[in-house]
């Protein structure tokens, strides 16, 4: 192989490795700056089992751009089971499912300006929110 071809091949493998690492990390859960949650609380928040943190009413928000990975990796449910769970909660407990935002930017903006908000994004935002470890 020629030197330019080798460099191109090395670049392709490097980008693939970076993409795989980023994808393996999974979604990042963020909260409004006044909310503190543990990683163990996240599943309960998004399934409607935990509705208050301290004295703050929690407001979960789903991210259409990261939902499949979030449900699989964090909630451990597929989309159909998640929807069924919320349908049952709506009728049984009168709870509304989390609102759905289209992108990381929309979720980040919503979480920053909504007291009690909890959402998830593909990559941690620069600031203004808490990141759940």
C-alpha positions, 0 to 999 in steps of 0.5 A: 500500500502507498503511504497516503492509503495507509494514512487514510486507512489509519484515520478510518480505524481511528474514527471507528474506534472513537465512535465505538467508544462514544456509543459504548458510553451511552446516554448522559443523564442531566438534571436541573441545577437544583436537583441531585439524583443518584444513578440508582434513582434514574430508572425510578424517575423515568418509570414514574416511581420517584416523583420528588427529590428533596422538596422538588417535584421531578419533571422527566423529559425523554430525548427522541434522538437518544431514547433507544439507547437510553431505554436499552442501557439505562431503563432496561426496557424496549420502547414497546414495554416502556410505552405500555408501562406509561399507559398503565401508569396513566390509567392507574395512577393518573400520571403523564408520561415524560414529554419528548424533545427532539434533540440534545439541544432541546433537552438541555434547554428544557432541563436548564430552565425547568425546575425539577427537570431530568433528561438525557443527552448523547454527550454532556453539555458544557454547563448549567446542569448537573450530570448524574454519575 
